[in-house]
């Protein structure tokens, strides 16, 4: 596993770049917006609290223990966030994924392909762990279309594994869809 974080990656319509403290007001606004936070853990605090959290997170980023990305269109307009965390020897957890109204077409697929590529290609990990709230049927359907494997569920969450081999088998198809 590499020990340096990927600062940015780009696809046909989007790029991911590591979050900065200056992104705190944007992230806080996403997290408190009822259009986007329905399936997230509750947020308390202010944009300044978010800034402080990002500053503390940067220590984990430097150690490649957690990577938090802002999703942007190529014109620089922010349209979401995604995070790789609990990074261990062979696996990582993928989540904190929010796309807002500024997202271009196919942003869900593109941001997923870009961020999973960081975990699998750059970090060399073998499995992505993903969980989704039971009532988030839209995200659940997306994960199932990607071929993620349900491992278990609770009354609140469904847990999936996404093996590197499966991602590698399907990535070229997804890239063709994104370019087309």
C-alpha positions as a Markdown table, in Angstrom:
| # | Residue | x | y | z |
|---|---|---|---|---|
| 1 | Unk | 0.0 | 0.0 | 0.0 |
| 2 | Unk | 1.3 | 3.5 | -0.9 |
| 3 | Unk | 1.7 | 5.9 | 2.0 |
| 4 | Unk | 1.0 | 9.1 | 0.1 |
| 5 | Unk | -2.5 | 10.4 | -0.6 |
| 6 | Unk | -3.7 | 11.0 | -4.2 |
| 7 | Unk | -4.2 | 14.8 | -4.4 |
| 8 | Unk | -6.6 | 14.7 | -7.3 |
| 9 | Unk | -8.0 | 12.5 | -10.1 |
| 10 | Unk | -10.0 | 13.4 | -13.1 |
| 11 | Unk | -12.6 | 11.8 | -15.4 |
| 12 | Unk | -14.5 | 13.0 | -18.4 |
| 13 | Unk | -16.8 | 15.4 | -16.5 |
| 14 | Unk | -15.5 | 15.4 | -12.9 |
| 15 | Unk | -12.4 | 15.7 | -10.8 |
| 16 | Unk | -11.8 | 14.8 | -7.2 |
| 17 | Unk | -9.4 | 16.8 | -5.1 |
| 18 | Unk | -8.5 | 16.5 | -1.5 |
| 19 | Unk | -10.7 | 18.6 | 0.8 |
| 20 | Unk | -9.2 | 21.8 | 2.4 |
| 21 | Unk | -10.3 | 23.8 | 5.4 |
| 22 | Unk | -11.7 | 26.4 | 3.0 |
| 23 | Unk | -14.3 | 23.8 | 1.9 |
| 24 | Unk | -15.8 | 23.7 | 5.4 |
| 25 | Unk | -18.8 | 26.0 | 4.6 |
| 26 | Unk | -19.7 | 24.0 | 1.6 |
| 27 | Unk | -19.5 | 20.6 | 3.4 |
| 28 | Unk | -21.4 | 22.0 | 6.4 |
| 29 | Unk | -24.1 | 23.3 | 4.0 |
| 30 | Unk | -24.4 | 19.9 | 2.4 |
| 31 | Unk | -24.6 | 18.0 | 5.7 |
| 32 | Unk | -27.3 | 20.2 | 7.2 |
| 33 | Unk | -29.4 | 20.4 | 4.0 |
| 34 | Unk | -32.5 | 18.2 | 4.3 |
| 35 | Unk | -32.3 | 17.4 | 0.6 |
| 36 | Unk | -29.0 | 15.7 | 1.1 |
| 37 | Unk | -28.7 | 14.6 | 4.8 |
| 38 | Unk | -31.7 | 12.3 | 5.0 |
| 39 | Unk | -29.6 | 9.2 | 5.1 |
| 40 | Unk | -26.6 | 10.5 | 7.0 |
| 41 | Unk | -25.7 | 10.6 | 10.6 |
| 42 | Unk | -26.9 | 13.8 | 12.4 |
| 43 | Unk | -24.7 | 16.9 | 12.3 |
| 44 | Unk | -24.4 | 19.4 | 15.0 |
| 45 | Unk | -22.2 | 22.4 | 15.1 |
| 46 | Unk | -21.2 | 25.2 | 12.7 |
| 47 | Unk | -19.1 | 25.6 | 9.6 |
| 48 | Unk | -16.3 | 26.6 | 11.9 |
| 49 | Unk | -16.6 | 23.3 | 13.7 |
| 50 | Unk | -16.4 | 21.6 | 10.2 |
| 51 | Unk | -13.3 | 23.6 | 9.5 |
| 52 | Unk | -11.7 | 22.4 | 12.7 |
| 53 | Unk | -12.7 | 18.8 | 11.9 |
| 54 | Unk | -11.0 | 19.1 | 8.5 |
| 55 | Unk | -7.9 | 20.5 | 10.0 |
| 56 | Unk | -7.7 | 17.6 | 12.5 |
| 57 | Unk | -8.5 | 15.1 | 9.7 |
| 58 | Unk | -5.4 | 16.4 | 7.7 |
| 59 | Unk | -3.2 | 14.4 | 10.1 |
| 60 | Unk | -4.9 | 11.2 | 9.1 |
| 61 | Unk | -4.8 | 12.2 | 5.4 |
| 62 | Unk | -1.0 | 12.7 | 5.6 |
| 63 | Unk | -0.7 | 9.1 | 7.0 |
| 64 | Unk | -3.1 | 7.9 | 4.3 |
| 65 | Unk | -5.5 | 6.6 | 6.9 |
| 66 | Unk | -8.5 | 8.6 | 5.6 |
| 67 | Unk | -9.0 | 10.5 | 2.3 |
| 68 | Unk | -11.8 | 13.1 | 1.9 |
| 69 | Unk | -12.4 | 14.4 | -1.5 |
| 70 | Unk | -14.5 | 17.3 | -2.9 |
| 71 | Unk | -16.1 | 16.4 | -6.2 |
| 72 | Unk | -16.0 | 19.1 | -8.8 |
| 73 | Unk | -17.0 | 19.7 | -12.4 |
| 74 | Unk | -14.1 | 20.6 | -14.6 |
| 75 | Unk | -15.2 | 24.3 | -14.4 |
| 76 | Unk | -14.4 | 24.2 | -10.7 |
| 77 | Unk | -18.0 | 24.1 | -9.5 |
| 78 | Unk | -18.3 | 21.8 | -6.4 |
| 79 | Unk | -21.0 | 19.2 | -6.7 |
| 80 | Unk | -20.3 | 16.8 | -3.9 |
| 81 | Unk | -18.0 | 14.9 | -1.5 |
| 82 | Unk | -16.8 | 11.4 | -1.0 |
| 83 | Unk | -14.5 | 9.8 | 1.6 |
| 84 | Unk | -12.3 | 6.7 | 1.9 |
| 85 | Unk | -11.8 | 5.9 | 5.6 |
| 86 | Unk | -10.9 | 3.1 | 8.0 |
| 87 | Unk | -8.1 | 2.4 | 5.5 |
| 88 | Unk | -6.3 | -0.8 | 6.6 |
| 89 | Unk | -4.0 | -3.4 | 5.1 |
| 90 | Unk | -6.4 | -4.9 | 2.5 |
| 91 | Unk | -9.6 | -2.8 | 2.7 |
| 92 | Unk | -11.2 | 0.6 | 3.1 |
| 93 | Unk | -14.6 | 1.9 | 3.8 |
| 94 | Unk | -16.2 | 4.1 | 1.2 |
| 95 | Unk | -18.8 | 6.6 | 2.1 |
| 96 | Unk | -19.8 | 10.1 | 3.2 |
| 97 | Unk | -20.9 | 10.3 | -0.5 |
| 98 | Unk | -23.1 | 13.3 | -1.3 |
| 99 | Unk | -23.9 | 14.7 | -4.7 |
| 100 | Unk | -25.7 | 18.1 | -5.0 |
| 101 | Unk | -27.8 | 19.8 | -7.6 |
| 102 | Unk | -24.7 | 21.0 | -9.5 |
| 103 | Unk | -23.8 | 17.5 | -10.5 |
| 104 | Unk | -23.5 | 16.8 | -14.2 |
| 105 | Unk | -25.1 | 13.8 | -15.9 |
| 106 | Unk | -23.6 | 10.4 | -14.8 |
| 107 | Unk | -21.9 | 12.0 | -11.8 |
| 108 | Unk | -22.8 | 9.1 | -9.5 |
| 109 | Unk | -21.1 | 6.6 | -11.7 |
| 110 | Unk | -18.1 | 8.8 | -12.5 |
| 111 | Unk | -17.5 | 9.9 | -8.9 |
| 112 | Unk | -17.7 | 6.2 | -7.8 |
| 113 | Unk | -15.3 | 5.0 | -10.5 |
| 114 | Unk | -12.8 | 7.7 | -9.6 |
| 115 | Unk | -12.9 | 7.2 | -5.9 |
| 116 | Unk | -12.9 | 3.4 | -5.9 |
| 117 | Unk | -10.0 | 3.7 | -8.4 |
| 118 | Unk | -8.0 | 5.6 | -5.7 |
| 119 | Unk | -8.6 | 2.8 | -3.2 |
| 120 | Unk | -7.9 | -0.1 | -5.5 |
| 121 | Unk | -5.3 | 1.3 | -7.9 |
| 122 | Unk | -3.3 | 3.8 | -5.9 |
| 123 | Unk | -3.7 | 2.3 | -2.4 |
| 124 | Unk | -3.6 | -1.2 | -3.8 |
| 125 | Unk | -6.4 | -2.4 | -1.5 |
| 126 | Unk | -8.5 | -5.5 | -2.2 |
| 127 | Unk | -12.0 | -4.7 | -0.8 |
| 128 | Unk | -14.2 | -1.7 | -0.4 |
| 129 | Unk | -16.7 | -1.8 | 2.5 |
| 130 | Unk | -19.9 | 0.2 | 1.9 |
| 131 | Unk | -23.0 | 0.6 | 4.1 |
| 132 | Unk | -26.2 | 2.2 | 3.3 |
| 133 | Unk | -29.3 | 3.0 | 5.3 |
| 134 | Unk | -32.1 | 0.5 | 4.6 |
| 135 | Unk | -34.5 | 3.3 | 3.5 |
| 136 | Unk | -32.0 | 4.7 | 1.0 |
| 137 | Unk | -33.3 | 2.5 | -1.8 |
| 138 | Unk | -31.8 | 4.7 | -4.5 |
| 139 | Unk | -28.2 | 4.2 | -3.2 |
| 140 | Unk | -28.9 | 0.6 | -2.5 |
| 141 | Unk | -30.0 | 0.0 | -6.1 |
| 142 | Unk | -26.9 | 1.8 | -7.4 |
| 143 | Unk | -24.6 | -0.4 | -5.3 |
| 144 | Unk | -26.4 | -3.5 | -6.5 |
| 145 | Unk | -26.0 | -2.4 | -10.1 |
| 146 | Unk | -22.3 | -2.1 | -9.5 |
| 147 | Unk | -22.4 | -5.7 | -8.4 |
| 148 | Unk | -21.6 | -5.1 | -4.7 |
| 149 | Unk | -22.1 | -8.1 | -2.5 |
| 150 | Unk | -24.4 | -7.8 | 0.5 |
| 151 | Unk | -22.7 | -9.3 | 3.5 |
| 152 | Unk | -25.2 | -8.5 | 6.2 |
| 153 | Unk | -27.9 | -6.1 | 7.4 |
| 154 | Unk | -29.3 | -4.6 | 10.5 |
| 155 | Unk | -32.6 | -2.9 | 11.1 |
| 156 | Unk | -30.9 | 0.4 | 10.0 |
| 157 | Unk | -28.2 | -0.5 | 7.5 |
| 158 | Unk | -27.2 | -2.8 | 4.7 |
| 159 | Unk | -23.5 | -3.7 | 4.4 |
| 160 | Unk | -21.8 | -4.5 | 1.1 |
| 161 | Unk | -18.3 | -5.6 | 0.0 |
| 162 | Unk | -17.0 | -4.4 | -3.4 |
| 163 | Unk | -14.0 | -6.6 | -4.4 |
| 164 | Unk | -11.2 | -5.1 | -6.4 |
| 165 | Unk | -11.6 | -7.9 | -9.0 |
| 166 | Unk | -15.2 | -7.0 | -9.7 |
| 167 | Unk | -14.3 | -3.3 | -10.1 |
| 168 | Unk | -11.5 | -4.2 | -12.5 |
| 169 | Unk | -13.8 | -6.5 | -14.5 |
| 170 | Unk | -16.4 | -3.7 | -15.0 |
| 171 | Unk | -14.3 | -0.5 | -15.0 |
| 172 | Unk | -13.8 | -0.4 | -18.8 |
| 173 | Unk | -17.6 | -0.7 | -19.4 |
| 174 | Unk | -18.2 | 2.1 | -16.9 |
| 175 | Unk | -15.6 | 4.3 | -18.6 |
| 176 | Unk | -17.2 | 3.7 | -22.0 |
| 177 | Unk | -20.6 | 4.7 | -20.6 |
| 178 | Unk | -19.0 | 7.9 | -19.2 |
| 179 | Unk | -17.3 | 8.8 | -22.4 |
| 180 | Unk | -20.3 | 8.0 | -24.6 |
